[in-house]
Amino acid sequence: MRIWVDADACPQVIKEILFRAADRAQVLTTLVANQLLRTPPSPFIRALRVASGFDVADHRIVREMQPGDLVVTADIPLAAEVIARGGHALDPRGELYTEDNVRERLAFRNLMQQLRDEGELLRGGPAPFAQSDRHQFANHLDRLLTRRNPAS
């Protein structure tokens, strides 16, 4: 298993959890972004800078990931593609995407986008990132890494 991070919008606190987990579990973790990222020195952590543009980082992740890899992303279309390719997808807020819930989330996202485009819905962002989000993320990550290597 490798971990891929859609890093442009990933909260720093989640990146720090991932850095610690990468070293502890000795799993290669790649942060993909269209901006320069600072990462701690580690043989298990790397940053991959891609060109700016719509979904460039997403396409790179999908192209390089393998079945069984974990992708950390809040991007629902990317999560759906990862699941379809046999990977695991985890939202930075701690929601583990499955075949069932990612289809539901994608349909809801598309409906909300259509309503926004038609002016039927006020624009707004996600709720502030909470301590409970961080804990839920760390718990799911730990379970996935433990399942990957039951002897540890």
C-alpha positions, 0 to 999 in steps of 0.5 A: 500500500502507498498513500497518495495525498491530494495536498493542495487543500489538505489541512496541515494538521492532517499532513502532520498526522500522515507524516508521523504515520508514514514513518511509523508504518514505513509506508511511502506517502506522496503529497501531490500539489500544484504548489511547492510543499514542505515535507520533513526529511524522510525516506517515506515522504515525498512531494510531487509538484504538478502543473497548475490547472483543473484536476491536474493533481487528481489525474496524476494520482489516478494515473499512478495509484495502484489497487489497494493504495490509499488516497486522501482527498476531499474531492468526491469525483477523485474519491469515486475514481479511486474506489472504481480502480480498487483503491481506498479513499479517505476524506481529511475529515475522516470519512472513509469512502465506500462504493455505496457512499461515494456514489451517493455523495457524488450525486448529492455534489452534482445536485448542489452544483446544479442548484448553485449554477442555477442561482437556487442555492447560496454559495458557502463553504464547508464547516470549520475543521474540528478536533473530532474531524482530526480524530476520526481521520487518524482512527481510520488511517490507523485501521487501514494501516493496521489492516495492511500489516496485521503483524505490526 
